[in-house]
Amino acid sequence: IKVVSQEALEEANDVVSKAAALLKTRSELLRAGNTDDADKIARLRAKVELAEDLQDKDRLETALAIAEGAQDHHARRREAMGRIDAQLEEARATLERMHAELAAAVAEDLGTGDDLRETLGRLKSLGTSLDEAQELLRDTR
């Protein structure tokens, strides 16, 4: 149990540091988000409709296309934040379970540690999932 517990502690520390990195990324996404995209797009559409000069209309249509692209980008950011939240919730639950299993193993002086090995496997898998989520978020920026 001592060996498995030490390995689980190392994995837990790794998961916590990855979760902290995801929280930082989530924070950056929140700061970069723009909630008034729909209003901005509606105003630009109205201006395009009212524009009489062809050059003005072309510039406004370009601005509208850029704003619509930004709106799509913000939607992808919101989806990414949802994935971050899910990954962080999974990390929290897995760490809580590991803590409970370690406490039970110590209290009951269990000799096998099978539950701990299973949780250790989950922690390793979670660490990989957090790495993948971080990589996906880097691509979203």
N, C-alpha and C positions, 0 to 999 in steps of 0.2 A: 504494500500500500504506500509506503514511504516513497518508493521510486516513482510509482504512478502519480502520486500526489505532487511530487516535485515537477514532473513533466507537465502535469495539468496546470500547475502554477505558472510555469514558463509560457505555456500556450495561452493562459488567461491574460498574462501581461501583454503578450503579443496582440491578442484580440482587443484589449483595452486601448493600446496605442493606435491600432487601426481604426477603432471606433472614434477616437479623438480626431484622427485625420479626416474621417468622414464628417464629423460634426463641423470641423473647420470648413470643409468644402461646402457643406450645406449652408453655413453662414455666409460664405462668399456668394453662393447662388441667390440667397435671399437679398443681399445687398445689391446684386446686379439686376434683380427682377424689376419689371416695370408693370404696374397694375393698370395704368390708364391707356393701354394700347388700343382698346376698342373705341374709346372716345376720340383718340388721336386719328385713328383710321376713318371714323365717321366724319370728322371735321375735314380731313383731306379729301374724302370722296365728294363732300359737298362743294369744296373749293374747285375740284376738277370739273364738276358739273357747271359751276358758275363762271369758270374761266373762259374769257373770250379770245384772248391772245393765244396763238398756237404755241409759242415758246413757253409762256406761263403754264399752259395746260400740260406740255411735255414735262416741264420741271416738276409740276405737282404730281403727275402720274408716276414719275421716277421716285419721288418722295413717298408716294402711296405704296409702291412696290417694295421699297425698303422697309417701310413701317409694317407691312404685312409679313415680310420675311422675319422681322424682329419679333412679331407676335408669335410666329411658329417656333422661333428659337426659345421664347419665354415659355411656351407650352411644353417644349421638351425639357426645359429646366424644372418646371413644376413636376413633370413625370419623374425626373431624376431625384428630386427631393422626396417624392413618395417612396421610391426604391430605397433611398438612404434611411428614411424613417423605419421601413420594414426591416432592413438589415440591422439597424441599431436595436430595435425591439427584440429581434432574434438573439442578438448578442447579449442583451440584458437577461433574457430568459435562460439562455444557456449558462451564463455565469452564475445566475441564482441557483440553477439546478446543480451545478458543480459544487457550489458552496454547501448546499444542503447534503449532497452525497459525501463530501469530505467530512462534514460534521458528523454524519451518521456513521461513517467508517471509523472515525476516531472514537466516538461514543460507544460503539458496539464492538470495537476492536476486531473488525472483520479481517479475515486472512486473505480473501481472494481479490477483492477490489474490482470485480467484474463490472459493476455499475460505473466505477470510476474510469475504467478502460473505455467503456462505451461513451461516456461523457467526453473523455479525452479525444476520441475519434470525432465526436461532434464539434469540439472546439477547433480541431485541426481543419475540419471541413468548413466551419464558420470563418476561420482565418482566410482560407482560400476564397470564399464567397466575398468577404470584405475587400480583399485585393482586387477581385474582378469588378466589384461595384466601384471602387476608387478609379480603376482604369476606365470604366465606362463613363464615369463622370468627367474625367479629364478630356475625353472625346466630345463631351457635351458642351464644354466651355467655348 
